[in-house]
């Protein structure tokens, strides 16, 4: 049924991952200027000049992770498929979180810049927590159904 608690967790994970697309990821102050980073581009403050880095990775992986969370939400009648899609969403979200950590480490230590974290940095970690809680709830529900089948 769609009104189970894991459906709420999967929905919240998808909302967190899709919200990352519209929130600022961070600001980086380097010797030659201030750069603002979003999920798809990195621009120098005030200009339209793009920095040539693979920033689109954040947006693409966030869309994929949110899509797989919604896909897991829609497979509420088949718990084994729901668990599988929730694990795929969890893995994509973990890749996103590690990629964002790598991005900030690269800017802070290799380019020697000041790093200002945006609100979007929290979203992959919220997505990980919500996906984990959903997987835990699906497994608990599956165990309950299997125990009821044994009683019959």
NUDOTI-264178 format. One record per residue (C-alpha): residue in one letter; x, y, z. Coordinates in nm, 2 decimals, decimal comma, always signed. Layout:
BEGIN
pt code: A	X: X	Y: Y	Z: Z
...
//
This chain:
BEGIN
pt code: X	X: +0,00	Y: +0,00	Z: +0,00
pt code: X	X: +0,12	Y: +0,35	Z: -0,07
pt code: X	X: +0,03	Y: +0,49	Z: +0,27
pt code: X	X: +0,31	Y: +0,30	Z: +0,44
pt code: X	X: +0,59	Y: +0,49	Z: +0,62
pt code: X	X: +0,85	Y: +0,38	Z: +0,37
pt code: X	X: +0,66	Y: +0,56	Z: +0,10
pt code: X	X: +0,69	Y: +0,88	Z: +0,30
pt code: X	X: +1,07	Y: +0,82	Z: +0,33
pt code: X	X: +1,11	Y: +0,76	Z: -0,04
pt code: X	X: +0,91	Y: +1,07	Z: -0,12
pt code: X	X: +1,12	Y: +1,28	Z: +0,11
pt code: X	X: +1,44	Y: +1,14	Z: -0,04
pt code: X	X: +1,32	Y: +1,23	Z: -0,39
pt code: X	X: +1,22	Y: +1,58	Z: -0,27
pt code: X	X: +1,56	Y: +1,63	Z: -0,11
pt code: X	X: +1,74	Y: +1,52	Z: -0,42
pt code: X	X: +1,53	Y: +1,72	Z: -0,66
pt code: X	X: +1,56	Y: +2,03	Z: -0,43
pt code: X	X: +1,94	Y: +2,01	Z: -0,48
pt code: X	X: +1,88	Y: +2,12	Z: -0,84
pt code: X	X: +1,75	Y: +2,46	Z: -0,73
pt code: X	X: +1,97	Y: +2,53	Z: -0,43
pt code: X	X: +2,32	Y: +2,69	Z: -0,44
pt code: X	X: +2,59	Y: +2,43	Z: -0,39
pt code: X	X: +2,86	Y: +2,66	Z: -0,27
pt code: X	X: +3,08	Y: +2,96	Z: -0,32
pt code: X	X: +3,45	Y: +2,95	Z: -0,38
pt code: X	X: +3,69	Y: +3,24	Z: -0,33
pt code: X	X: +4,01	Y: +3,20	Z: -0,54
pt code: X	X: +4,29	Y: +3,44	Z: -0,60
pt code: X	X: +4,13	Y: +3,54	Z: -0,93
pt code: X	X: +3,77	Y: +3,58	Z: -0,82
pt code: X	X: +3,46	Y: +3,46	Z: -0,66
pt code: X	X: +3,28	Y: +3,16	Z: -0,81
pt code: X	X: +2,93	Y: +3,04	Z: -0,74
pt code: X	X: +2,84	Y: +2,68	Z: -0,80
pt code: X	X: +2,49	Y: +2,54	Z: -0,87
pt code: X	X: +2,40	Y: +2,18	Z: -0,97
pt code: X	X: +2,47	Y: +2,23	Z: -1,34
pt code: X	X: +2,72	Y: +2,52	Z: -1,37
pt code: X	X: +2,99	Y: +2,72	Z: -1,20
pt code: X	X: +3,00	Y: +3,09	Z: -1,28
pt code: X	X: +3,22	Y: +3,38	Z: -1,18
pt code: X	X: +3,02	Y: +3,62	Z: -0,96
pt code: X	X: +2,88	Y: +3,90	Z: -1,17
pt code: X	X: +3,00	Y: +3,75	Z: -1,50
pt code: X	X: +2,87	Y: +3,48	Z: -1,72
pt code: X	X: +3,21	Y: +3,32	Z: -1,77
pt code: X	X: +3,19	Y: +2,95	Z: -1,70
pt code: X	X: +3,47	Y: +2,75	Z: -1,52
pt code: X	X: +3,55	Y: +2,44	Z: -1,72
pt code: X	X: +3,49	Y: +2,17	Z: -1,46
pt code: X	X: +3,26	Y: +1,87	Z: -1,46
pt code: X	X: +3,00	Y: +2,03	Z: -1,24
pt code: X	X: +2,71	Y: +1,89	Z: -1,44
pt code: X	X: +2,79	Y: +1,56	Z: -1,26
pt code: X	X: +2,61	Y: +1,69	Z: -0,95
pt code: X	X: +2,28	Y: +1,77	Z: -1,14
pt code: X	X: +2,28	Y: +1,45	Z: -1,35
pt code: X	X: +2,34	Y: +1,21	Z: -1,05
pt code: X	X: +2,09	Y: +1,40	Z: -0,84
pt code: X	X: +1,82	Y: +1,36	Z: -1,11
pt code: X	X: +1,90	Y: +0,99	Z: -1,14
pt code: X	X: +1,89	Y: +0,93	Z: -0,76
pt code: X	X: +1,56	Y: +1,12	Z: -0,73
pt code: X	X: +1,42	Y: +0,93	Z: -1,02
pt code: X	X: +1,51	Y: +0,59	Z: -0,87
pt code: X	X: +1,36	Y: +0,70	Z: -0,54
pt code: X	X: +1,03	Y: +0,78	Z: -0,71
pt code: X	X: +1,06	Y: +0,45	Z: -0,91
pt code: X	X: +1,09	Y: +0,27	Z: -0,58
pt code: X	X: +0,79	Y: +0,46	Z: -0,45
pt code: X	X: +0,58	Y: +0,35	Z: -0,74
pt code: X	X: +0,66	Y: -0,02	Z: -0,70
pt code: X	X: +0,48	Y: -0,04	Z: -0,37
pt code: X	X: +0,30	Y: -0,37	Z: -0,46
pt code: X	X: +0,62	Y: -0,56	Z: -0,53
pt code: X	X: +0,84	Y: -0,53	Z: -0,22
pt code: X	X: +1,14	Y: -0,71	Z: -0,38
pt code: X	X: +1,15	Y: -0,46	Z: -0,67
pt code: X	X: +1,09	Y: -0,18	Z: -0,43
pt code: X	X: +1,39	Y: -0,28	Z: -0,22
pt code: X	X: +1,61	Y: -0,31	Z: -0,54
pt code: X	X: +1,52	Y: +0,03	Z: -0,67
pt code: X	X: +1,56	Y: +0,18	Z: -0,32
pt code: X	X: +1,91	Y: +0,03	Z: -0,31
pt code: X	X: +1,99	Y: +0,17	Z: -0,65
pt code: X	X: +1,87	Y: +0,52	Z: -0,53
pt code: X	X: +2,08	Y: +0,48	Z: -0,22
pt code: X	X: +2,40	Y: +0,40	Z: -0,43
pt code: X	X: +2,34	Y: +0,69	Z: -0,66
pt code: X	X: +2,29	Y: +0,92	Z: -0,36
pt code: X	X: +2,61	Y: +0,79	Z: -0,20
pt code: X	X: +2,80	Y: +0,85	Z: -0,53
pt code: X	X: +2,65	Y: +1,21	Z: -0,53
pt code: X	X: +2,76	Y: +1,27	Z: -0,17
pt code: X	X: +3,11	Y: +1,14	Z: -0,23
pt code: X	X: +3,13	Y: +1,35	Z: -0,55
pt code: X	X: +3,03	Y: +1,66	Z: -0,37
pt code: X	X: +3,28	Y: +1,59	Z: -0,09
pt code: X	X: +3,55	Y: +1,54	Z: -0,36
pt code: X	X: +3,45	Y: +1,87	Z: -0,52
pt code: X	X: +3,49	Y: +2,06	Z: -0,20
pt code: X	X: +3,82	Y: +1,89	Z: -0,11
pt code: X	X: +3,95	Y: +1,97	Z: -0,45
pt code: X	X: +3,87	Y: +2,34	Z: -0,42
pt code: X	X: +3,99	Y: +2,37	Z: -0,06
pt code: X	X: +4,32	Y: +2,19	Z: -0,07
pt code: X	X: +4,43	Y: +2,17	Z: -0,44
pt code: X	X: +4,32	Y: +2,51	Z: -0,56
pt code: X	X: +4,38	Y: +2,67	Z: -0,22
pt code: X	X: +4,05	Y: +2,86	Z: -0,21
pt code: X	X: +3,80	Y: +2,96	Z: +0,06
pt code: X	X: +3,49	Y: +2,74	Z: +0,05
pt code: X	X: +3,14	Y: +2,85	Z: +0,14
pt code: X	X: +2,89	Y: +2,57	Z: +0,16
pt code: X	X: +2,55	Y: +2,61	Z: +0,02
pt code: X	X: +2,23	Y: +2,45	Z: +0,14
pt code: X	X: +2,24	Y: +2,19	Z: -0,13
pt code: X	X: +2,53	Y: +2,02	Z: +0,04
pt code: X	X: +2,30	Y: +1,87	Z: +0,30
pt code: X	X: +2,05	Y: +1,72	Z: +0,05
pt code: X	X: +2,25	Y: +1,41	Z: -0,05
pt code: X	X: +2,30	Y: +1,32	Z: +0,31
pt code: X	X: +1,93	Y: +1,37	Z: +0,38
pt code: X	X: +1,86	Y: +1,15	Z: +0,08
pt code: X	X: +2,09	Y: +0,88	Z: +0,21
pt code: X	X: +1,91	Y: +0,89	Z: +0,55
pt code: X	X: +1,57	Y: +0,88	Z: +0,40
pt code: X	X: +1,66	Y: +0,60	Z: +0,15
pt code: X	X: +1,81	Y: +0,40	Z: +0,44
pt code: X	X: +1,50	Y: +0,44	Z: +0,65
pt code: X	X: +1,28	Y: +0,34	Z: +0,36
pt code: X	X: +1,48	Y: +0,02	Z: +0,29
pt code: X	X: +1,46	Y: -0,06	Z: +0,66
pt code: X	X: +1,08	Y: -0,01	Z: +0,66
pt code: X	X: +1,04	Y: -0,22	Z: +0,34
pt code: X	X: +1,24	Y: -0,50	Z: +0,49
pt code: X	X: +1,04	Y: -0,48	Z: +0,82
pt code: X	X: +0,71	Y: -0,49	Z: +0,62
pt code: X	X: +0,84	Y: -0,79	Z: +0,41
pt code: X	X: +0,93	Y: -0,98	Z: +0,73
pt code: X	X: +0,58	Y: -0,91	Z: +0,87
pt code: X	X: +0,41	Y: -1,04	Z: +0,56
pt code: X	X: +0,63	Y: -1,35	Z: +0,56
pt code: X	X: +0,56	Y: -1,42	Z: +0,92
pt code: X	X: +0,18	Y: -1,39	Z: +0,86
pt code: X	X: +0,21	Y: -1,63	Z: +0,57
pt code: X	X: +0,38	Y: -1,88	Z: +0,80
pt code: X	X: +0,09	Y: -1,86	Z: +1,05
pt code: X	X: -0,17	Y: -1,95	Z: +0,79
//
